[in-house]
């Protein structure tokens, strides 16, 4: 089981739900229709358990069994659900113009993402005009230790939680420049806390540099990180002096987004209060 980034293990893991999702993903993502034996073997599940899960999914319409080959494919209920599914995260409407403006100004790829209990998830990418660029899609998941992006999120966790997570993990060696010593990594996080920005040169992807900044919601004691914005480019195009200039622009953009989000929240709360008064 994966460690929660909050530093606490979940007390309820719903193992059958996890197994069901793994089976469904296997059926949907396979390039051919898999059978029970293949699914069970690939997922290291008992054949009886696999059969029961497949039967439940078929009954619900999520999958279909080919009557000729007796193998499984995606069901129409799943297609119908997928066609109506939408990711609704309103704050992305706030970040979009600022991310687009920054990407155009520096002509580098700009990303916005959030921290989930187990991963960093990319929600937006604003592409540069360059032929060579980092191409991703919304929903891409990154390790919590993924370069500057991971550092900016970890630096804004409770320091004790971050220290526990770092010391209890085997820090990944993405490149020869990755920091794999826990105490050195924690020292780097302290620098990020003080500067408000994380900078990575070849530590996550070879020949790539990145800067990451936090996006906050609220002010004072209610201020909390809700997302991060980061810039990624080739190291050859982002030497130290240029990278520092990009970091400053990213910081300003992150602050502008944070201010805009706080204003949006206040407006939303005001409208709600006015509505309640009228009722």
Residue pairs with C-beta under 8 A, 6 or more apart in sequence:
1 9
1 10
1 13
2 118
3 9
3 118
3 165
3 168
3 169
4 10
4 117
4 118
5 115
5 116
5 117
5 118
5 144
5 153
5 157
5 165
6 117
6 161
7 157
7 158
7 160
7 161
7 164
7 165
10 117
16 53
19 43
19 45
19 49
19 53
20 53
20 56
20 57
22 43
22 45
23 39
23 43
23 45
23 50
23 53
23 54
23 57
24 57
24 62
24 63
24 78
26 34
26 39
26 42
26 43
27 34
27 39
27 57
27 63
27 72
27 73
27 74
28 74
28 78
32 71
33 66
33 69
33 71
33 72
33 73
34 42
34 71
34 72
35 69
35 70
35 71
35 72
36 47
36 50
36 51
36 54
37 47
39 45
39 50
39 54
39 72
40 46
40 47
40 49
40 50
43 50
45 53
54 63
54 65
54 72
57 63
57 75
58 64
58 65
58 72
58 75
60 75
60 77
61 75
61 76
61 77
61 78
62 74
62 75
62 77
62 78
63 72
63 73
63 74
63 75
63 78
64 72
64 73
64 74
64 75
64 76
65 71
65 72
66 72
66 73
87 123
87 138
87 139
89 123
91 226
91 227
91 261
91 264
92 112
92 123
92 124
94 257
94 260
94 261
94 264
95 112
95 124
95 215
95 227
95 229
95 257
96 124
98 253
98 256
98 257
98 260
99 110
99 112
99 124
99 126
99 229
99 253
100 126
101 253
102 110
102 126
102 229
102 231
102 249
102 250
102 253
103 109
103 110
103 126
103 127
103 128
105 249
106 128
106 231
106 246
106 249
107 128
107 129
107 130
108 128
108 130
108 231
108 232
108 233
108 237
108 238
108 246
109 125
109 126
109 127
109 128
109 133
109 134
109 231
109 232
109 233
110 125
110 126
110 229
110 230
110 231
111 122
111 124
111 125
111 126
111 136
111 149
111 229
111 230
111 231
111 232
112 122
112 123
112 124
112 215
112 227
112 228
112 229
113 120
113 121
113 122
113 123
113 124
113 142
113 149
113 227
113 228
113 230
114 120
114 121
114 123
114 226
114 227
114 228
115 121
115 144
115 153
115 225
115 228
118 144
119 141
119 142
119 143
119 144
120 141
120 142
120 143
120 144
120 146
120 149
120 150
120 153
120 228
121 139
121 140
121 141
121 142
122 136
122 137
122 138
122 139
122 140
122 141
122 142
123 138
123 227
124 138
125 135
125 136
125 137
125 138
127 133
127 135
128 233
132 234
134 205
134 208
134 232
142 149
142 150
143 150
143 172
144 150
144 153
144 154
144 165
145 154
145 169
145 171
145 172
146 174
146 204
147 174
147 198
147 200
147 203
147 204
147 205
147 210
147 212
148 198
148 199
148 200
148 203
148 204
148 210
148 211
148 212
148 230
149 198
149 210
149 212
149 228
149 230
151 188
151 189
151 192
151 198
151 200
151 212
152 192
152 197
152 198
152 212
152 213
152 214
152 228
152 230
153 225
153 228
154 162
154 165
154 166
154 189
155 162
155 189
155 190
155 192
155 193
155 198
156 193
156 214
156 225
157 165
162 186
162 189
163 186
166 182
166 185
166 186
166 189
167 182
167 186
169 182
171 178
171 179
171 180
171 181
171 182
171 185
172 178
172 180
173 180
174 203
174 204
174 205
175 202
175 203
175 204
175 205
175 206
177 201
177 202
177 203
178 203
178 204
179 185
179 188
179 203
192 198
196 213
196 214
196 251
197 211
197 212
197 213
197 247
197 250
197 251
198 211
198 212
198 213
199 209
199 210
199 211
199 243
199 244
199 247
200 209
200 210
200 211
200 212
201 209
201 235
201 240
201 243
202 208
202 209
202 235
204 210
205 232
207 234
207 235
207 236
208 232
208 233
208 234
208 235
209 232
209 233
209 234
209 235
209 238
209 243
210 230
210 231
210 232
210 233
211 230
211 231
211 243
211 246
211 247
211 250
212 228
212 229
212 230
212 231
212 250
213 228
213 229
213 230
213 247
213 250
213 251
213 253
213 254
214 225
214 227
214 228
214 254
214 258
215 225
215 226
215 227
215 228
215 229
215 254
215 257
215 258
215 261
216 223
216 224
216 225
216 226
216 258
216 261
216 262
217 223
217 224
217 226
217 258
217 261
217 262
217 265
218 224
218 262
218 265
219 262
226 261
229 250
229 253
229 254
229 257
230 250
231 246
231 250
233 246
238 246
